């Protein structure tokens, strides 16, 4: 298993993005590995505190570790939006290769203090640390913010210098969840360019799900009540990667694909009650979506850039 620092440093140098895909059970982990192997792509397997609570920390980590041992693709096991230091300590013991400490909801100096503490803990074990400066708004899992606070370039440089974090999540206009925008997305790419000029470590884009409308329509056709969700456009995602983003976080898209597939199977084949025949097609749908994302991010076929694990 590689750290996000190692994965993203190669991506940064070669101008592509690596997808960080959130998992919560066996099928979701299998979907990520399936896609990475098919696309010969590096990948980041991410768990949130909510997923850990749902699946059990040791159980979920072991599923990921077994899957990674049986795969040859370069990958990491990452804690997404870690806030609880006890959970972070368990992640270290369970063999995570990357930790995100999210203290972005605190004022600047407190964010620095907490992040520095986690950096010191993790670097002793060779684990890379992602931090966040600014907030991206929205609600997803156990992450919520009432408003978007964009990252200031000079603050980003001072923060990285003070904390020693390995990668930095920046706020340039995205938000968590499926309801990011009233219409077309608009990211502050000019701000991203300024951050990239003075912050030399790899950068991360959170809240980057595109909310594919074909999947939304499918879910609605089979009973989902979703309103009018909109995500980040593909053109904005590509522009962000061109201008310095090397890790792209995806969660809502995967949930939608999983949900739409399950709804269809149950509607089309009401006689089926075998969970494997219900969850299996959902696993395949998520794998297909992740493969598409890897092509979009430019990571497809890039596994050869990393030394064999």
Secondary structure, DSSP 8 states (H G I E B T S, - for coil): ---HHHHHHHHHHHT--EEEEE--SHHHHHHHHHHHHHHT--EEEEE-HHHHHHH-HHHHHHHHHHHHHT--S-EEEEEEEE--HHHHHHHHHTT-SEEEE--TTS-HHHHHHHHHHHHHHHHTTT-EEEEEESB--EEETTEEESS-B---HHHHHHHHHHH--SEEEE-SS--BSSB--SSS----HHHHHHHHHH--SEEEE-S-----HHHHHHHHHTT----S-B---HHHHHHHHHTTEEEEEE-HHHHHHHHHHHHHHHHH-TT---HHHHHHHHHHHHHHHHHHHHHHHT-TT-GGGS---
